[in-house]
């Protein structure tokens, strides 16, 4: 099992920016996709953005134009640049990796709190 370590969360005012990072603790081959999810209190976990092995990205409608997902394959790290943050972006953010070729495996980060004040 690969461990994912997140960083970059915190408290920011509305309109501000944060950059989340998620790094794998060991070597992973054949990363199929990386993603960021979030879960607000009382709500289900939702997909924020994902990026596949070819670099194609997908975003939730609520973050399009404000958030950017990117990856550094050499560092086995995925990033989420969050701009123009809104109070409704407040949630625990989780990174997710899907990897493997013949078999697929999944790993989740421990979560990092993002709080946006109005």
Buried (B, 14 or more C-beta within 10 A) or exposed (E): EBEBBBEBBEEBEEEBEBBBBBBBEEEBEEBBBBBBBBBBEEEEBEBBBBBBBEEEBBBBEEBEEBBBBBBEEEEBBBBBBBBEBBEEBBBBBBBBBBBBEEEEEEBBBEBBEBBBEE
